[in-house]
Amino acid sequence: MTGASSGIGRALAVELVREGARLVVVARRTEQLEKLASELAAAPGQVEPVAGDITSPEVRSALLERAQTEFGGLDLLINNAGTGAMGRFVEAAPERLRKVMEVNFFAAAELTRQAVPLLKAGQRPIVVNVSSVLGHRGVPGCAEYCASKFAMHGLSESLRAEFTQLGIDLLVVSPARTETEFFDVAIDAEGRPWPGLHGWPADRVARQIALAIRKGKHEIVISPGGKALVWSSRLFPGIVDRVLARYG
């Protein structure tokens, strides 16, 4: 699992390991990973931390090698690592878009590609891509983030069809606003956009993801607000366009 040091990734690791899963968890913050492993030391499952930047090919290789050496293979790949960016697209430096795409899209795509041989040999193997409702509907002030999540959705739908012949399933998860440190560490963030909206706790989101994995779901949109945004955008795109334009 990538992006396991905080937020949804950490909560999902806790949920799965307490159910008996054995996970290799990856994030840049060594201290947070070690704290997670210590917290779950007595759980039925197991945590193997790998500290590093998931955009590095060497870190991605280390993750898969640890899964092979410690657990004998790979049944579940969770692409959760992500970063955000705030502010108008035309006012941003080109590097902002590239950084967001590297973390949110390219790292997940290349890790998935590299993991296929292990997954093919796994038991009921599945890839879980943690995307966002903003991969269904773009909003102003988050252009780079929305673009990365739309890309993740397109990749996920294509791979699900391709992976059918390989016996690998794929679940794409679209959380709405979640109470994490996301906005605190987002690029160019100055406060939280849409301050009137409240998010779901990360552990509640994690329980929904774990349930979807067990049920073999292909896609879930989490929270009533998230579902409302997705469906209103599909059914009444013109109205949603006019509402969002007020914030542009």
Secondary structure, DSSP 8 states (H G I E B T S, - for coil): -BS-SSHHHHHHHHHHHHTT-EEEEEES-HHHHHHHHHHTTTSSSEEEEEES-TTSHHHHHHHHHHHHHHHSS-SEEEE-----B-S-GGGS-HHHHHHHHIIIIIHHHHHHHHHHHHHHTSSS-EEEEE--GGGTS--TT-HHHHHHHHHHHHHHHHHHHHHHTTT-EEEEEE--SEESSHHHHSBT--S-SSTT---EEHHHHHHHHHHHHHHT-SEEE-SHHHHHHHHHHHH-HHHHHHHHHTT-
